[in-house]
Amino acid sequence: KQDELQGLVRDYRNLPSFLQAKITERQRQVRDIQLQQFLDSFSIWDHKIHGFGAARKSNLAAAGVHTAWDIYQCKYKPSLSGIGDSLWAELQGWATHFSTKFVFDAKRAISPDALVGIKREVQQRRHALEAQLTRGLTEIKSLGDSIVSKRKHGLSKIAELIAARDAAAAKLHWWFQ
C-alpha cells in the first residue's frame, strides 16, 4: 500500500510536467494540422510537376492523391500504374519543396478553449489523485489503529499469561516446600 501511495504522490508532484506535456502534445498536433492545411492548398492540378501530365495526374487523383499533403504524408509509394520509383521520388520532391516553405503560426497554436480543456483534464486528474491519496491515508491510519489495538490486546494477554505463570509457580513452590 505504501508503494502505491508513493506512486500517487509522485504522480501528484508531476502534475505540472503532465500539464506541460499535454500542452506540448497539443502544440505538435496544431502544428501538424497547420502543415496539413498548408500542403492541402497545393493541388497537383494547379502545378507543373516534371513527368506528370493530365493522364498521370488523373491516375493519382483516382488513387486519392490530390494535393502535396497527400504525397507528403505517404510513408510508402502506393502501387499506381505508370508511376515508378523515380516518378514517385519526383512527386515527393515536389511536396517536400512546399513543406519547406511552411511557417508555423504560433498565434494559432492552441485555442483558448483547447487550453481550458487541457487544464480541466489536469484539474480532474489532480482531484482524482487527491481522492486516492485521502482514501489511502485513511486506510493506512485505520491499519495503524488496528495494529496498535492488536498490540495492546496482545500485551494484555501476555500480562495475563505472566500473572498465571507466576501464580502457578507460586503454587508449585508452596507444594514443594
N, C-alpha and C positions, 0 to 999 in steps of 0.2 A: 504494500500500500504506500509505503514511504517513497519508493522509486516512482510509482505512478504520480504521486503528488509533486515530486521534484520535477518530473516531466511537464506537468501542468504549470508549475511556477516558471519553468524555462520558457514554455510557450507564451505565458503571460508577459514575461520580461521582453520577449522578442516581438511583441505586437508592433512596435514602431518599425522594425525591419520588415515585418509582414505587410504593413501598410505601404511602405516604400516599394516593396517587391510587386504588390498589386498595381501601384501607380505606374511603375516601370513597365510592367507587362501591358497595361492598357496603352501606354505611350507607344510601345512597339506595335501593338495592334493598330493604333491610329496611323502610325507611320506606314504600315503595310496597306491600310485602306487608302491612304492618300496616294501611295505609289500605284496601287491598282487603278484608282480613278485617273491618275495622270496618264498611265500607259494605255488605258482603255480609250483615251482620246485620240490615239494614233491608229487609224484604221488601215488595214492592208490595201484597201481600195483607194485611199487618198494619197498614197505614196508610191514612188517608183522604188521597186526592190529588184536588185540585179538578179536576173534569171527567172523573174516571175511576171508572166503576162496574165491576161484575163483568164485563160484556161487553168493555170496553176492556182491562181487566186480563188477561182470558183471551187477547185478541188479542196483548198484549205477551208473555205467557208462551209463547204458541205461537211467537213470534219469538225466544225465548230470553232475554227481558228479565224477570228475576225480582226483582232487588234494586237498591238505589241504586248499587252498583258497576257493574252492567250499563249503567246510564244514564250514570253519571259518566265512564266510560272511553270512551264512544262519541264519536268526533270529528265524525261526520256523522249526521244524522237518518236512521234506517232507513226504508225505504218500508213503511209499515204503513197498511192501510186504516182510515179513521176517525180517524186521528191526524195532524193537520196541524201546521204550524209552531207555532201558538200552544199547542196541547196538548203538543207536544214541549218547548217552552220551559217550560211548567208542570212537566213531569217533570224537566227539567234543574235547575230551581229547587229542586224537592223534594230531588233528590240532592245538589245543592250545599249546601243547608241542613245536611244531615248531615255533609258533608265539612268544614264549618267547625267542627264540634264535635269533630273528630278531634284527639287529642293523641298525639304520638309518644312511645313508651315507650323512652327511651334505654337502660334496663336490659336490654331485649331486643334492643338494636341489633345486635350481632354476637355470635354464639355463640362460645365459646372454640374449638370445633372449626373453625369457619369462619375465625377469626383465625389458627389454626395452619396451615390450608390456604393462606391468603394468604401467610403468612411462608414457608412451604415453597416456594411458587411463586417468591417473590422470591429465596430462597436458591438455587433451581435456576438462576434467571436469572443470579445472581451467579457461580455455578460455571461456567456456560456462557461468560460474558464473560471470566472469568479464564482458562479454557482457550483461548479465541480469542486473548486478548492474549498468552498464553505462546507459542502457536504463531506468532503474528505477530512477536513479539520474536525467536524462533528463526530465522524466515525472514529478518528484517532482518539479524541477526547473520551468518547464512550468506551473505547477499548482500554484506554489508560485507567478510567474509573473502574472498569471490570477487573483489571489486573490488580489494582490497589485493594478492591473489595475481596478478591480471592486470596490475596496475600494476607490481609487481616484475618480472614476466616481460617486460613492455613496456620497462621501464628497462634490463633486462639486454640485450635485443635492441638497444636504442638504443646502449648502450655497445659492443656488438659491431660495430654499423654504423659508429660513430665510429672505433673501432680500425681497421676495414677501410678506411675512408676515409683515415685518417691514413697507413696503410701504403701505400695506393695513391698518395697524394700524395707520400710519400717516394720511391717508385719513380719516379714521373714526374719529380720534382725531380732524381733521380740521372741519368735518361736525358737530360735537357735541360741538364746541366752540362757 
